[in-house]
């Protein structure tokens, strides 16, 4: 598992979310989200989408901290 994948998974835990919730949030398939997180999706669109996921997870993680 790459360091980037590990970081994303830790961020998912901090945000109290999973791949299915990410897929639902962005209207993507579970398989696409899985490949995106594992680094199986390449190219500019995948890079942009991964950044969208990171931004959303960071926002959600911060919101989760505030609610605790």
C-alpha positions as CSV (number, residue, x, y, z in Angstrom):
1,X,0.0,0.0,0.0
2,X,1.4,3.4,-1.0
3,X,1.9,6.2,1.4
4,X,-0.7,8.2,-0.4
5,X,-3.2,5.4,-0.1
6,X,-2.4,5.1,3.6
7,X,-2.9,8.9,4.1
8,X,-6.3,8.8,2.3
9,X,-7.4,5.9,4.4
10,X,-6.4,7.7,7.7
11,X,-8.2,10.7,6.5
12,X,-11.3,8.6,5.8
13,X,-11.2,7.3,9.4
14,X,-10.8,10.9,10.7
15,X,-13.8,12.0,8.6
16,X,-15.8,8.9,9.8
17,X,-16.6,7.9,6.2
18,X,-16.1,5.1,3.8
19,X,-15.6,4.5,0.1
20,X,-19.4,4.0,-0.5
21,X,-20.1,7.4,1.1
22,X,-17.5,9.1,-1.0
23,X,-19.0,7.5,-4.1
24,X,-22.5,8.7,-3.1
25,X,-21.3,12.2,-2.4
26,X,-19.7,12.6,-5.8
27,X,-22.0,10.4,-7.9
28,X,-19.2,7.9,-8.7
29,X,-19.2,4.1,-8.6
30,X,-17.7,2.3,-5.6
31,X,-15.2,0.7,-8.0
32,X,-14.0,4.0,-9.3
33,X,-13.5,5.4,-5.8
34,X,-11.6,2.2,-4.9
35,X,-9.3,2.6,-7.9
36,X,-8.9,6.3,-7.2
37,X,-7.8,5.7,-3.6
38,X,-5.5,2.8,-4.6
39,X,-3.9,4.8,-7.4
40,X,-5.4,2.7,-10.1
41,X,-6.9,5.7,-11.9
42,X,-4.4,8.0,-13.6
43,X,-4.5,11.2,-15.6
44,X,-5.6,14.8,-15.0
45,X,-9.2,13.9,-14.3
46,X,-8.2,11.3,-11.6
47,X,-5.8,13.8,-10.1
48,X,-8.5,16.5,-9.9
49,X,-11.0,14.0,-8.5
50,X,-8.6,12.7,-5.9
51,X,-8.0,16.3,-4.7
52,X,-11.8,16.9,-4.5
53,X,-12.0,13.8,-2.3
54,X,-9.1,15.0,-0.1
55,X,-10.7,18.5,0.3
56,X,-14.1,17.0,1.2
57,X,-12.5,14.5,3.7
58,X,-10.5,17.3,5.3
59,X,-13.7,19.4,5.7
60,X,-15.6,16.4,7.0
61,X,-12.9,15.5,9.5
62,X,-12.7,19.0,10.8
63,X,-16.5,19.1,11.2
64,X,-16.4,15.7,13.0
65,X,-13.8,17.1,15.5
66,X,-15.9,20.2,16.2
67,X,-19.0,18.0,16.9
68,X,-17.1,15.9,19.5
